[in-house]
């Protein structure tokens, strides 16, 4: 094998890849962090930075810097049922001033990326074309820059952090589109949406079921990130155009049309796929592993992926450092990454998948939201889905548990 140019090559400089680069660089490893884009760059997303993300940001000492971007500080969740009944789930930790952010990805990703540049060699505008193998083990990457020039780099480890359409995952032989375990979402920014507070809003409107419509304040005056999402197989079955559907909701839905009557859409409605943790992808290979969206770690219920992505970066970094200590980069040795990660969030994925299926029953959802204020357990569980720093697998979501929550008085 050739002499390694780097200890670790990380493909993709979003929050997951940049966080991994920070952890590995701080541990003294020679890190190459590459991205096909040039920062700052936009990323289609709901822009919500959840409680789980906050835990990693605290670990990286970045919370104050995110706050200084002007991001909206979130202190609760508003949920409405298909019948239009709204329930407010506020901060379960009143000693804290806020629980998360809504921060535009152009700002948030660049902030984490700029911190990563302090700990890694960075190359922007460099697209990975292929992986380099020594027998079955990944030992490097082949890439092409914006001028069309080819590059090759050798390393001890390759980390795929290049998102839902991960080139690294494809070159490792993974099939990326799995409709029952993939959501599709669209979003746009609007100025002048009425009635916004410091809560993120989740609306289970008839038109989107079994998905939801959201309104997230961005912190930029009266601006909101507005979007909707549903499972790919549900969209295919209904043959619905999500862009047209979103326009129809803001113009005609009884709960929304008044709030959007003076709102102005900024730019186009854009869409993206979300590989869900209801069926995570294979994550570990000889000499390589996947983190973030590349590993299919998006929450099946809330659709949030940044927190799980940054958590996967922390777990992966720990396991990679152990692999250096063991001098063993085999799939078997690196398998501790998948085991430890799913130990932390696997129960949460199971709960969120059950909640996702729960959304298919409108009558049950209407009843549940009507009863939220009657059940502290239900209220805390839902708050945890969106804003807790730790996973919600401490609450087992079973039909019996749901029934007890729903009949609570």
N, C-alpha and C positions, 0 to 999 in steps of 0.2 A: 504494500500500500504506500502511496505517496505520503510525503511529510505533510502534516496538516498545516494549512494557512491560519486556521482559527480552531479554538476549542469547540465553539458552538456557532452554528449559523441559524439565525432566526428569520424566517421568510414571512413578512407581513409586520408592519410597524403600527398597527392599531393598538388599542389599549392592552390586549392580551400579549402581543408580541413585544411591545415596548416595556410592559411590566416585567416580562420574562428577562429581557435584556438588562433591566435595572438590577434585578435579583442576581443574575449570573455575573454581571460586571462587578457588583459590590463584593461578590465572593472571589474576585480575582481572576476570573476566566476571560480569555480573549474571545470577544463576541463580535460577530458581524451581523448587523441588523439591516435588512434590505426591504424595500417596498417599490412597487411599480409606479406609485404616485410620487408627487413632490409635495411636501407639506408646507403650509397648511392646505389640507384638502377636505372636501365635504364627504360625508358618508350618510347614505339614506338610512334613517333610524327614527325611533320615537324620542331619542335624546334623553331618556330617563336614566339617571344615575342612582341606583337603588341603594338600600342599606347595606347589602352585601358588597357592593362596590366601595361604599364608604369605609368598610373595614380594611380593604386593601389600600385605599388612598391614605388612611391613617398610618398604615404600616409603612408606606412610602413617603410619608410626611408631605402630602400634596393637597390636603383638604383646604387649607387656607388659600392656596394658590388657585384652586378651582373657584372658591367663593369670590375671589377678586376679579374673575372674568365677568361678573355680573349675572351669573347663572341664577335661575330661580331656586330659592330654598323651599323644599317641599316638606309639609308638615302633616299630610294626611291624604286620604283617598276618598273620592266621591264615586259611588256606584249607583247606576240606575237600572231598573228592570225593563223588560220589553213593554210592560204596561206604563212605564214612565215614572214609577215610584223610586225616589232617590233616597239613598242612605249614606250618611257621612261617617267615615271611619277615621278618627283623628289620632294624633300622636299617642301611642300607648306608653311613651316614656316622657312624661311632662317635664322632667328635669333637663331634657335636651331641647335646644331651641329649634332644631330642624333635623330631619331624618334622611334627607337625600337631596339631590339636585335634579333640575332639568337644565342641561347644558348642551348647546349645539355641538355636534360632533366635530365640526371644523375647529372649534376652540378647544374642546376637551381632548380630542385625540392629539392635537398639536402640543398641548401642554405636557401630556405624558411622554410624547415623542421627544420633546426638547430635553426632558429629564433623562431619557434613555441615551441621548447623544453624549451625556457626560460619562457614560459607563460602557459605551460600545463604539466600534467603528460602524459608521452609518453610510449607506449608499442608497440614494433616492433615484427614482426613474429607472430602476433595474428590475426587469421582469424575468422571473424564473421560467425557463423553457423545459427543463428536465432535471432529473436527479442523476447522480453518479453512484454506481453500485460497485462493490467489490464482492463478487458472488451475490448473495442475497442481502448484504448489509449496505445501507446507505452511507456513503462517505463524502458526499459533497453535492454541489449544484452546478448546473449550467444555466447561464442567464444571458440576457441581451439588453443593452442599454438603449436610450432614446435615439442614438445615432446609428443603431443597428449593429454595433460592435459586440462580439461574443466575449463572455467571461466565464471562467471556471474557478471554483473555490473548493478546497478540500477541508474537511473538519472531522472532529470526533463524533459530533452529534448534529443532526438537523432537526429543527423545530418548525413545524408547519403552523403558522398563525395567520394564514392568508384567506380567512373568511369562508363563507358558505360555499363558494365555488372554488375552493382551494385547489390550486395546481398541484401542490405537494400531495394532497389526498388522492387526486386523480392519478398521479404518477406512481402512487403506491397501490394502485389497482382498485380503489374504492368507487362504488356507484353512488353518485351524489344525490340524485333525485329519488325520493321515496315518498310519494304523495300522501299516504296516511300519516306520515310523521314529519310533514313539512307544511308550514304555513306560508301564505303569501300576504304581503301587506303593502299599502300605499299610504303616502303622507304628503302634506303640503303645509306651508306656513301661511297663517292668516293674521292680519292686523284688525283690531277692533271687535274681537269676539266679546260679547257682553257676559258679565257674571263670573268672570274668572277669579279664583282665590289662590291661596297657597297650597291647594290640593291638586293632585293629578285626578283626572276624571275618566272613568271607564263606564261606557254606556252600552248595555246589551240591547241594542235596538233590533226590532223585528227583521229589518232588511239585511242585517249582517249575520244573524244567528245561523250556525253556532260559532260566531266570532264576536268581536266587539268593535265599537267606535270610540276613539279617545280624543280628549282635549288636554294638552299639557302646556301650562304656562312656561314660556322660555326665559322670563326675567327681563325681556326687552320690551319695556312699556306695556302695550296691550297686545303683544304678539303671542300666538299660540302655535304649537305643533299639533296638527290635526290629522288624524288618519284612521284607518280601519284595517282589520286583518281577519282572515279565516283560513281553515285548512285547505290545502290544494285540492284534495279529492272532493271536498264539499263545493268548492268553486267550480270544478270541472263538472260535477253532477248537475249543478244549477245553471251552468253556462252563463255566469254573470261577469260583466265587465266592471271591475272594481273602481276604475276611475270614474265611470258614469254613475256608479252606485254612490260614490262619495259625494259627487255634485248633487245628486238627488236628495241625499240625506240633509245636507246643509240648507237646501232650498225648500224642502217639503216636509221633513219630519216634524211633527208637532212640538217635540221637545227642543229642536235645534233651530228651526227657521227664524224664530224671534231673536235668538242669540246671534245669528249670523246675518241679520237683515242689513246691518251697516258694515259688515266685515268685508275686507278686500283680500283676495288670494294673492300671495306673492310668489310669482314663478309658476312652474308646472307641478302637477301631481306626479310623483315618482314612486316606483315600486321596487320590491326586493323579496327574495325568498328567505325563510328562516328554518334551518334544520333543527328539529326539536329534540329535546332530551328524552322524549317518550321512547326513542330508540337511538341512543348515542351511536356514533360511528365507531369502527375500530380505531383505537387511539395509539397503539404501540406497535412498533416494528423494530427490526434489527437496525440500530443506529439512528432511529428517528421516532418522533412522536408528534401528535397533533394536540393543539390547545384551542380554546375559544370556539367560535363558530365553525372553524375547520374540523373540530371534533364533534359537532352537532350538539352543543350544550345549551341551547336556548330553552328557557322555561316553557313547558307545554301549555301552561295556563295564562301566564302574564305576557309571554312573548319577550321578556327581558333577557338580554344575553351578555351585557357588559360585566355584570357581577360574577356570573359563572365563568366568563372568559378570564377575568383577572384572577379569580380564585384558582383556576386551572393553571395559570402561569406560576403562581406561588407553589402549588403542589408539584408541578413539573420541575421547577428549579431545584427543589429539595431532592427529588429523585435523581435528577441529572448529576447533581453534586455527589450523591452517593455512588453513582455509576463511575464517576471519575475516581473516587476513592477505591472502588472495587476493581477498576480498570476492566469493566465488563459492561458493554453497551448492547448486549443481546436483548431480544424481545422479552425473554424470560425475566431477566434482571430488571428491565425497565417496566415490567408489568405492574410493579408496585405503584406506579403513577395512576394507572386506571383503578386499581384496587382502592387506593387511598382517596382518590377523587370521588369515586362512587360511594365510598363509605360516608363522605361528607354530604354529598348532594343526591345520591341515588334514591333515598327515601323521599326527598323533596320532589324528585321527578315523578315518582309513583303517585304521590299525593296530587301533584299538579295535573297528571294525566287523568286521574279520576275526576278532578274538578272540571277538566276540559270536556269529558264525557257528560258530566252533569249539565253542561251548557246546552246539550241537545234537547233537553226537556224544558220548554218554555214555562209551562205551568209550575214546575218545581222551582225554576229560577225566580219567577215572580213571587212565589210563596216565600222562598228563602230570603230574598232581599227585604221583603216586608217584615221578616222576623229577625233581621240582623241585630237590631237594637235590643231584642229580647234575649240574645245569647252572647255573653261575653266571650265564650270559647270560639264561636263562629267568627265574631268580630276580630278577635286576636289572630285567628288563623288567616283570615283574609288580609289583615294588616301585614302579617308576616310574609305572605306571598309577594307583596309589593315592596315593603320597606324594611323588614328586619335585617340585621347584619348577619344573623346565623340562619341556617336552613330550618324549615318547618317540619322536618321528619319526626320531631318529638310528638306531633299530633298525627295519628294514623287516620287517614281519610278512608273510611269504609262506609257501606250503606247504613250500618247501625249507628256509626258516629254522626253521619249527616242527619239521620232521622232524629237523634237525640238533640242535635243543635236546632233543628227546625221546630221541634215541639217545645223547646225551652220557653219558660214564662218569666 
